[in-house]
């Protein structure tokens, strides 16, 4: 049976350049490789879910603009269903990204304020029939928060993807069962210290949480267990773009396929880390899908 999940949040149009180094002011550098595809936390997580063998649907907002067709086509190629639950004006949110060849590090410029400023009116509602998990990334709360509330009422686990703390994050956390945050997640008063971040999440009602730390071990805590999981070594690391998103999608696949079980959390985290490792050896967020 194919596992099914909904991914609610941001989708962008990513324009990615591989460079030897970032340009200095008023300098041009040559691009070594180039990619145009859909991006964004929820969208990339859905792509990883499909790569694991699942059937994901991205629930998001898109504008009525010709560039949005590039996003739709890429998601379709990756096996991701699309529910356009709301619409905004102008072109799609577009991310300009440079990846440094020697390190795989990336620099990103993305005007994502349209996805957090509020005021959108959702005009479509996702069905929860057969859905094993829901992931929300905090963007387009008019779409994601009602979906998360319906999922929790139906007993479907809701996963939070939070790369950093934003003014609206606390409201999103309160709608989730499992929080997956990065080591850049530093709510006020925590200084980003893991124990204080975990206590902060618990204070908002989320006792099952995971902290990803790049190449460092992944930390986890639940009512059943706590500890850390090493990540597989990768050499060379070609590109880290989308790595955190792929972790979230792979973890969602485990929860949707096997059900939420805090006793099994360390195994689920290890699986998600192995999926990320497979993505780090190629440029861009799509080449690894064929490896």
The 8 nearest C-alpha neighbors of each residue, nearest first, counted from 0:
[[1, 2, 256, 53, 3, 52, 54, 129],
 [2, 0, 53, 54, 3, 52, 256, 255],
 [3, 1, 53, 256, 255, 54, 0, 131],
 [2, 4, 54, 130, 55, 131, 53, 1],
 [5, 3, 132, 55, 130, 131, 133, 56],
 [4, 6, 133, 56, 55, 57, 134, 7],
 [7, 5, 57, 134, 41, 58, 133, 135],
 [8, 6, 58, 135, 143, 59, 57, 41],
 [9, 7, 138, 59, 41, 136, 139, 135],
 [8, 10, 39, 138, 41, 59, 40, 11],
 [9, 11, 39, 42, 38, 37, 41, 8],
 [12, 10, 38, 92, 39, 93, 37, 13],
 [11, 13, 93, 37, 38, 36, 94, 70],
 [14, 12, 94, 36, 38, 35, 37, 93],
 [15, 13, 35, 95, 34, 96, 94, 12],
 [14, 16, 96, 34, 33, 97, 13, 95],
 [15, 17, 33, 97, 30, 32, 98, 18],
 [16, 18, 98, 32, 31, 30, 97, 99],
 [19, 17, 99, 30, 20, 31, 100, 98],
 [18, 20, 100, 99, 101, 17, 21, 31],
 [21, 19, 18, 99, 22, 100, 28, 101],
 [20, 22, 23, 18, 99, 19, 97, 28],
 [23, 21, 26, 28, 27, 20, 24, 25],
 [22, 24, 26, 25, 21, 27, 28, 20],
 [25, 23, 26, 22, 27, 21, 28, 20],
 [26, 24, 23, 27, 22, 28, 21, 29],
 [27, 25, 23, 24, 22, 28, 21, 29],
 [28, 26, 22, 29, 25, 23, 24, 21],
 [27, 29, 22, 30, 26, 18, 21, 20],
 [30, 28, 31, 18, 27, 19, 17, 16],
 [29, 31, 18, 32, 17, 16, 28, 33],
 [32, 30, 17, 18, 29, 33, 16, 19],
 [33, 31, 17, 30, 16, 34, 18, 282],
 [32, 34, 16, 15, 17, 30, 31, 35],
 [33, 35, 15, 14, 36, 283, 16, 32],
 [36, 34, 14, 13, 15, 33, 12, 37],
 [37, 35, 13, 12, 73, 38, 70, 34],
 [36, 38, 12, 70, 11, 13, 73, 10],
 [39, 37, 11, 13, 10, 43, 42, 12],
 [38, 40, 10, 11, 42, 9, 41, 43],
 [41, 39, 244, 43, 42, 44, 9, 136],
 [40, 42, 44, 8, 6, 43, 9, 39],
 [43, 41, 45, 39, 10, 44, 40, 38],
 [44, 42, 46, 45, 40, 244, 41, 38],
 [43, 45, 248, 244, 245, 41, 47, 46],
 [44, 46, 48, 42, 43, 47, 55, 248],
 [47, 45, 43, 49, 44, 48, 77, 50],
 [46, 48, 50, 248, 245, 44, 49, 45],
 [49, 47, 248, 45, 51, 46, 50, 53],
 [48, 50, 53, 52, 46, 51, 47, 54],
 [51, 49, 47, 52, 48, 46, 288, 53],
 [52, 50, 48, 49, 53, 47, 249, 252],
 [53, 51, 49, 50, 48, 54, 1, 2],
 [52, 54, 49, 2, 48, 1, 51, 3],
 [53, 55, 3, 49, 2, 1, 4, 56],
 [56, 54, 4, 79, 3, 45, 5, 80],
 [55, 57, 80, 5, 81, 79, 6, 58],
 [56, 58, 6, 81, 7, 5, 80, 82],
 [59, 57, 7, 82, 6, 83, 81, 84],
 [58, 60, 8, 83, 84, 7, 57, 9],
 [59, 61, 85, 86, 83, 84, 87, 62],
 [62, 60, 86, 87, 83, 91, 59, 85],
 [63, 61, 87, 86, 64, 88, 91, 90],
 [62, 64, 61, 65, 67, 88, 86, 89],
 [63, 65, 62, 66, 67, 90, 89, 91],
 [64, 66, 67, 68, 63, 69, 90, 62],
 [67, 65, 68, 64, 69, 90, 91, 70],
 [66, 68, 70, 69, 65, 64, 91, 71],
 [67, 69, 71, 66, 70, 65, 72, 64],
 [70, 68, 72, 67, 71, 66, 73, 36],
 [71, 69, 37, 67, 73, 68, 72, 12],
 [70, 72, 68, 74, 69, 73, 75, 67],
 [71, 73, 75, 69, 70, 74, 68, 76],
 [74, 72, 76, 70, 75, 71, 36, 37],
 [75, 73, 77, 79, 71, 76, 72, 70],
 [74, 76, 72, 78, 77, 73, 79, 71],
 [77, 75, 73, 74, 78, 72, 79, 71],
 [78, 76, 74, 75, 79, 46, 73, 49],
 [77, 79, 75, 76, 49, 74, 80, 46],
 [80, 78, 74, 55, 75, 77, 56, 46],
 [81, 79, 56, 57, 55, 78, 75, 82],
 [80, 82, 57, 56, 58, 83, 79, 71],
 [81, 83, 58, 84, 57, 59, 56, 80],
 [84, 82, 60, 59, 85, 58, 81, 61],
 [83, 85, 123, 121, 122, 82, 59, 60],
 [86, 84, 60, 121, 83, 122, 120, 119],
 [85, 87, 60, 61, 62, 88, 84, 119],
 [88, 86, 62, 61, 89, 60, 85, 119],
 [89, 87, 62, 90, 86, 63, 64, 91],
 [88, 90, 62, 91, 64, 87, 63, 92],
 [89, 91, 64, 62, 92, 66, 88, 67],
 [92, 90, 93, 67, 62, 61, 11, 12],
 [91, 93, 11, 111, 12, 110, 90, 94],
 [94, 92, 12, 11, 13, 91, 109, 95],
 [93, 95, 109, 13, 108, 12, 14, 96],
 [96, 94, 14, 108, 107, 13, 15, 109],
 [95, 97, 107, 15, 106, 14, 94, 16],
 [98, 96, 16, 106, 105, 15, 17, 99],
 [97, 99, 105, 17, 104, 103, 18, 16],
 [100, 98, 18, 103, 20, 104, 19, 101],
 [99, 101, 19, 103, 102, 18, 98, 17],
 [100, 102, 99, 103, 19, 237, 20, 104],
 [103, 101, 104, 100, 99, 236, 237, 238],
 [102, 104, 238, 237, 99, 239, 100, 236],
 [105, 103, 102, 99, 98, 239, 238, 106],
 [104, 106, 98, 97, 99, 107, 103, 240],
 [105, 107, 97, 96, 98, 108, 104, 95],
 [108, 106, 96, 95, 109, 105, 94, 97],
 [107, 109, 95, 94, 96, 110, 106, 93],
 [108, 110, 94, 111, 93, 107, 95, 92],
 [111, 109, 112, 92, 108, 93, 113, 94],
 [110, 112, 113, 114, 109, 92, 115, 93],
 [113, 111, 114, 115, 110, 116, 109, 92],
 [114, 112, 111, 116, 115, 110, 117, 92],
 [113, 115, 139, 138, 112, 111, 116, 9],
 [116, 114, 112, 138, 117, 113, 139, 140],
 [115, 117, 113, 112, 114, 118, 139, 119],
 [118, 116, 115, 119, 141, 139, 114, 140],
 [117, 119, 120, 116, 141, 115, 139, 113],
 [120, 118, 117, 121, 141, 85, 87, 86],
 [119, 121, 85, 122, 118, 141, 86, 142],
 [120, 122, 85, 84, 123, 142, 119, 141],
 [121, 123, 84, 85, 120, 124, 86, 83],
 [124, 122, 84, 121, 125, 85, 83, 82],
 [123, 125, 126, 84, 122, 121, 146, 142],
 [126, 124, 127, 123, 58, 82, 146, 84],
 [125, 127, 128, 124, 130, 129, 5, 146],
 [128, 126, 130, 129, 125, 150, 149, 5],
 [129, 127, 130, 126, 131, 125, 3, 153],
 [128, 130, 127, 131, 3, 2, 4, 126],
 [131, 129, 3, 4, 127, 128, 132, 5],
 [130, 132, 255, 4, 3, 155, 129, 2],
 [133, 131, 255, 4, 156, 155, 130, 157],
 [132, 134, 5, 157, 4, 6, 158, 156],
 [135, 133, 158, 6, 157, 159, 7, 5],
 [134, 136, 7, 159, 137, 8, 6, 160],
 [135, 137, 160, 8, 138, 41, 159, 161],
 [138, 136, 135, 171, 140, 8, 168, 139],
 [137, 139, 8, 114, 140, 115, 9, 136],
 [138, 140, 114, 141, 142, 8, 115, 143],
 [141, 139, 143, 142, 144, 138, 137, 115],
 [142, 140, 139, 143, 144, 119, 121, 120],
 [143, 141, 140, 139, 144, 121, 145, 146],
 [144, 142, 140, 146, 7, 145, 141, 147],
 [143, 145, 147, 140, 146, 142, 148, 141],
 [146, 144, 148, 147, 143, 149, 142, 141],
 [147, 145, 143, 149, 144, 148, 150, 142],
 [146, 148, 144, 150, 145, 149, 174, 143],
 [149, 147, 145, 151, 146, 150, 144, 152],
 [150, 148, 152, 146, 147, 151, 145, 153],
 [149, 151, 153, 155, 147, 152, 148, 146],
 [152, 150, 154, 153, 148, 155, 149, 147],
 [151, 153, 149, 150, 154, 148, 155, 147],
 [152, 154, 150, 151, 155, 149, 127, 148],
 [155, 153, 151, 152, 150, 156, 149, 157],
 [154, 156, 150, 151, 153, 132, 131, 157],
 [157, 155, 132, 176, 133, 151, 154, 158],
 [156, 158, 133, 175, 176, 134, 132, 147],
 [159, 157, 134, 177, 175, 178, 176, 133],
 [158, 160, 178, 135, 179, 134, 136, 175],
 [159, 161, 136, 179, 180, 135, 158, 162],
 [162, 160, 180, 163, 136, 159, 179, 181],
 [161, 163, 181, 180, 184, 183, 160, 164],
 [164, 162, 184, 161, 183, 165, 185, 181],
 [163, 165, 184, 186, 185, 168, 166, 161],
 [164, 166, 168, 167, 163, 169, 186, 137],
 [167, 165, 168, 164, 169, 170, 186, 115],
 [166, 168, 165, 170, 169, 171, 137, 115],
 [169, 167, 171, 165, 170, 166, 164, 172],
 [170, 168, 172, 171, 167, 173, 166, 203],
 [169, 171, 168, 173, 172, 167, 174, 144],
 [170, 172, 168, 169, 173, 174, 137, 167],
 [173, 171, 169, 174, 175, 170, 168, 159],
 [172, 174, 171, 170, 175, 203, 169, 204],
 [175, 173, 172, 171, 147, 148, 144, 176],
 [176, 174, 157, 172, 173, 158, 177, 159],
 [175, 177, 157, 205, 156, 158, 178, 207],
 [178, 176, 158, 207, 208, 175, 159, 205],
 [179, 177, 208, 159, 158, 209, 180, 207],
 [180, 178, 209, 160, 159, 208, 210, 161],
 [179, 181, 161, 210, 162, 184, 160, 209],
 [182, 180, 211, 162, 183, 210, 184, 212],
 [181, 183, 212, 184, 211, 210, 191, 180],
 [184, 182, 181, 163, 185, 162, 191, 180],
 [185, 183, 163, 164, 182, 181, 162, 191],
 [184, 186, 191, 190, 183, 164, 189, 187],
 [187, 185, 164, 189, 188, 184, 191, 196],
 [188, 186, 189, 185, 190, 164, 191, 199],
 [187, 189, 190, 186, 185, 195, 191, 199],
 [188, 190, 191, 195, 187, 186, 192, 196],
 [191, 189, 192, 185, 188, 187, 186, 195],
 [190, 192, 185, 189, 184, 193, 196, 183],
 [193, 191, 195, 190, 194, 189, 196, 185],
 [194, 192, 196, 195, 197, 191, 210, 182],
 [195, 193, 197, 196, 192, 198, 189, 199],
 [194, 196, 198, 189, 197, 192, 193, 199],
 [197, 195, 199, 193, 198, 194, 189, 192],
 [196, 198, 200, 194, 199, 195, 193, 201],
 [199, 197, 195, 201, 196, 200, 202, 194],
 [198, 200, 196, 202, 197, 201, 195, 203],
 [201, 199, 197, 203, 202, 205, 198, 196],
 [200, 202, 205, 206, 204, 198, 203, 199],
 [203, 201, 199, 200, 204, 198, 205, 206],
 [202, 204, 200, 201, 205, 173, 199, 172],
 [203, 205, 201, 202, 206, 173, 200, 172],
 [206, 204, 201, 200, 207, 176, 203, 177],
 [205, 207, 201, 221, 204, 208, 222, 200],
 [208, 206, 221, 177, 205, 220, 178, 222],
 [207, 209, 178, 220, 177, 219, 179, 206],
 [208, 210, 219, 179, 218, 180, 178, 211],
 [211, 209, 180, 218, 181, 217, 179, 182],
 [210, 212, 181, 217, 182, 213, 180, 209],
 [213, 211, 215, 182, 217, 181, 214, 210],
 [212, 214, 215, 211, 216, 182, 181, 243],
 [213, 215, 212, 230, 216, 232, 231, 229],
 [214, 216, 212, 213, 217, 230, 229, 211],
 [217, 215, 229, 228, 230, 227, 218, 212],
 [216, 218, 211, 228, 227, 210, 212, 229],
 [219, 217, 227, 210, 209, 226, 216, 228],
 [220, 218, 209, 225, 226, 208, 227, 210],
 [219, 221, 225, 208, 207, 224, 226, 209],
 [220, 222, 207, 223, 224, 206, 225, 261],
 [221, 223, 224, 206, 207, 220, 261, 225],
 [224, 222, 221, 262, 261, 225, 220, 264],
 [223, 225, 221, 220, 222, 262, 226, 261],
 [226, 224, 220, 219, 221, 227, 223, 218],
 [225, 227, 219, 218, 220, 224, 228, 265],
 [226, 228, 218, 217, 216, 219, 229, 225],
 [227, 229, 217, 216, 269, 230, 218, 265],
 [230, 228, 216, 217, 231, 227, 215, 269],
 [229, 231, 272, 216, 232, 228, 214, 215],
 [230, 232, 276, 273, 233, 229, 272, 214],
 [233, 231, 230, 234, 276, 214, 229, 235],
 [234, 232, 235, 236, 276, 231, 279, 280],
 [235, 233, 236, 232, 280, 237, 279, 276],
 [234, 236, 233, 237, 280, 279, 102, 103],
 [235, 237, 234, 280, 279, 103, 238, 233],
 [236, 238, 103, 280, 281, 279, 282, 235],
 [237, 239, 103, 282, 279, 240, 236, 281],
 [240, 238, 242, 103, 279, 104, 241, 237],
 [239, 241, 238, 242, 105, 284, 283, 104],
 [240, 242, 244, 243, 245, 239, 284, 43],
 [243, 241, 245, 244, 239, 240, 275, 246],
 [242, 244, 246, 245, 241, 247, 275, 211],
 [243, 245, 44, 241, 247, 40, 246, 242],
 [246, 244, 44, 248, 47, 242, 247, 243],
 [247, 245, 271, 243, 249, 244, 248, 275],
 [246, 248, 250, 244, 245, 249, 44, 251],
 [247, 249, 44, 48, 251, 245, 47, 250],
 [250, 248, 271, 252, 246, 251, 247, 48],
 [251, 249, 247, 253, 271, 252, 248, 267],
 [250, 252, 248, 254, 249, 253, 255, 247],
 [253, 251, 249, 255, 250, 254, 48, 256],
 [254, 252, 250, 256, 251, 255, 257, 267],
 [255, 253, 258, 259, 251, 257, 256, 252],
 [254, 256, 131, 132, 252, 253, 258, 2],
 [257, 255, 253, 2, 254, 252, 258, 131],
 [258, 256, 254, 253, 255, 259, 260, 252],
 [259, 257, 254, 255, 256, 260, 131, 253],
 [258, 260, 254, 261, 257, 156, 255, 253],
 [261, 259, 262, 263, 258, 264, 254, 257],
 [260, 262, 264, 263, 223, 221, 259, 222],
 [261, 263, 260, 223, 264, 224, 265, 221],
 [264, 262, 261, 260, 266, 265, 267, 259],
 [263, 265, 261, 267, 266, 262, 268, 260],
 [264, 266, 268, 267, 263, 269, 228, 219],
 [267, 265, 269, 268, 264, 263, 270, 228],
 [266, 268, 264, 270, 265, 269, 250, 253],
 [267, 269, 265, 271, 270, 266, 264, 272],
 [270, 268, 266, 272, 267, 271, 265, 273],
 [269, 271, 273, 267, 268, 272, 266, 274],
 [270, 272, 249, 246, 268, 274, 250, 273],
 [273, 271, 275, 269, 274, 270, 230, 268],
 [272, 274, 276, 270, 275, 271, 269, 231],
 [273, 275, 271, 277, 276, 272, 270, 249],
 [276, 274, 272, 278, 277, 273, 242, 246],
 [277, 275, 273, 278, 274, 279, 272, 233],
 [276, 278, 274, 275, 279, 273, 280, 287],
 [279, 277, 287, 275, 276, 280, 281, 274],
 [280, 278, 238, 236, 276, 281, 277, 239],
 [279, 281, 237, 236, 278, 235, 277, 238],
 [282, 280, 237, 279, 287, 286, 238, 278],
 [283, 281, 238, 237, 286, 284, 280, 17],
 [284, 282, 285, 286, 281, 238, 34, 240],
 [283, 285, 241, 286, 240, 282, 287, 278],
 [284, 286, 287, 288, 283, 289, 282, 36],
 [287, 285, 288, 289, 281, 284, 283, 282],
 [288, 286, 290, 278, 289, 285, 281, 277],
 [287, 289, 286, 285, 290, 50, 278, 284],
 [288, 290, 287, 286, 285, 50, 278, 277],
 [289, 287, 288, 286, 277, 278, 281, 280]]
